[in-house]
Amino acid sequence: MKHPSRGGHEPAQNVRKSTPPAMSFTVRPERAGDVDAIAEIHRSAFGRENEGELVARIRADESFDPALSLVAAEGESPIGHILFSPITIEPHRGDAVLAVALAPMAVAPQWQRRGVGSCLVHAGLAACRRRGHRIVVVVGHAA
């Protein structure tokens, strides 16, 4: 039987369409109370301490900009984190170029593949633009 609005056949009645559960999270700058949760997100996402330790070292640096350390949170609980930090690109010839590095980024395993990372990247790039940054370098390796 043709479906009147599509000019085609109606879908079979036995076909199940699954819809991912509704997501409800916000993206905001990290808060002091998020530090342990952020470390746990990186630990659970990567299975090691390295990325959480990198976040701690960047936070301790005088160039750290808290407006560029963002969390995705369900309610008040962080479920993802992204960090941008200032770097200088020194070409072989010419003047040094100021930029920011995107690293690390992690999403809690139970929230992966649900758009959290993409939202963090978009919000982070917007925050970088608001701070006047025009160049972002992604640091890391493909997962």
C-alpha positions in Angstrom: 0.0 0.0 0.0 1.4 3.4 -0.9 2.0 5.9 1.8 0.1 9.0 0.7 2.6 11.6 2.0 5.7 9.9 0.7 4.6 8.4 -2.6 6.0 5.1 -1.5 5.1 2.1 0.5 4.2 2.2 4.1 6.9 0.8 6.4 6.3 -2.8 7.5 4.4 -3.1 10.7 7.0 -5.5 12.3 9.9 -3.1 11.9 11.0 -1.6 15.2 12.5 1.9 15.2 14.6 2.7 18.2 15.0 6.2 19.4 17.9 7.0 21.8 16.8 8.1 25.2 16.3 11.9 25.7 19.5 13.6 26.7 19.5 16.4 29.2 22.8 18.0 29.9 24.3 21.5 29.9 27.8 22.7 29.0 29.4 25.2 31.4 32.9 26.3 32.6 34.3 23.9 35.2 33.9 24.8 38.9 36.2 24.1 41.8 34.0 21.3 42.9 34.3 19.5 39.6 38.0 18.7 39.9 37.6 15.1 41.2 34.7 14.3 38.8 36.8 15.6 35.8 39.7 13.4 36.8 37.4 10.4 37.1 35.8 11.1 33.6 39.3 11.1 32.0 40.3 8.0 34.0 37.2 6.0 33.0 37.3 7.2 29.4 41.0 6.5 28.8 41.6 3.7 31.3 44.7 5.5 32.8 45.7 8.5 34.8 47.7 10.4 32.1 44.9 12.7 30.9 43.7 13.6 34.3 47.3 14.5 35.3 47.6 16.6 32.2 44.5 18.6 33.2 46.0 19.1 36.7 49.3 20.4 35.3 47.5 22.7 32.9 45.3 24.1 35.7 48.5 24.8 37.7 50.1 26.8 34.9 49.8 30.6 35.0 48.4 30.7 31.5 45.4 28.5 32.4 42.1 30.2 31.4 39.2 28.7 33.4 36.8 29.9 30.8 38.3 27.4 28.4 37.9 24.3 30.6 34.3 23.2 30.1 32.2 20.4 31.4 29.0 18.8 30.1 26.9 18.2 33.2 23.7 16.2 33.8 22.2 18.4 36.6 25.3 19.3 38.6 27.2 16.1 37.8 29.9 16.3 35.2 29.7 13.7 32.4 32.3 15.2 30.0 35.2 17.6 29.9 37.2 19.5 27.3 40.2 21.8 27.9 41.8 24.4 25.6 45.2 25.9 26.7 47.4 28.5 25.1 50.3 27.5 23.0 52.8 29.2 20.8 53.6 27.9 17.3 57.1 28.8 16.3 57.6 28.5 12.6 61.0 27.9 11.0 60.7 31.4 9.5 58.5 34.3 10.5 56.9 35.3 13.7 55.5 33.1 16.4 51.8 32.5 16.2 49.6 32.3 19.3 47.0 29.5 19.3 45.2 27.2 21.7 45.6 23.4 22.0 42.5 21.2 22.4 43.5 18.4 24.8 42.4 16.5 26.5 38.7 15.8 26.0 36.8 12.9 27.5 33.2 11.8 28.0 32.1 9.3 30.6 31.7 5.9 28.9 27.9 5.6 29.6 27.5 9.0 27.8 29.7 8.3 24.8 28.2 8.3 21.2 25.3 10.5 22.4 26.5 13.9 21.2 28.2 15.0 24.4 31.6 15.3 22.8 30.3 17.2 19.8 28.5 19.7 22.1 31.7 20.2 24.1 33.7 20.8 21.0 31.2 23.3 19.6 30.9 25.1 22.9 34.6 25.1 23.4 35.3 26.6 20.0 32.7 29.3 20.7 34.4 30.1 24.0 37.8 30.3 22.2 36.3 32.7 19.7 34.9 34.9 22.5 38.4 35.0 24.1 39.9 36.2 20.8 41.5 32.9 19.8 41.5 32.2 16.1 43.7 29.0 15.8 43.0 25.7 17.5 45.3 22.7 17.3 44.0 19.3 18.2 46.5 17.4 20.3 46.3 13.6 20.8 45.6 10.5 18.8 42.6 9.0 17.2 40.6 6.8 19.5 
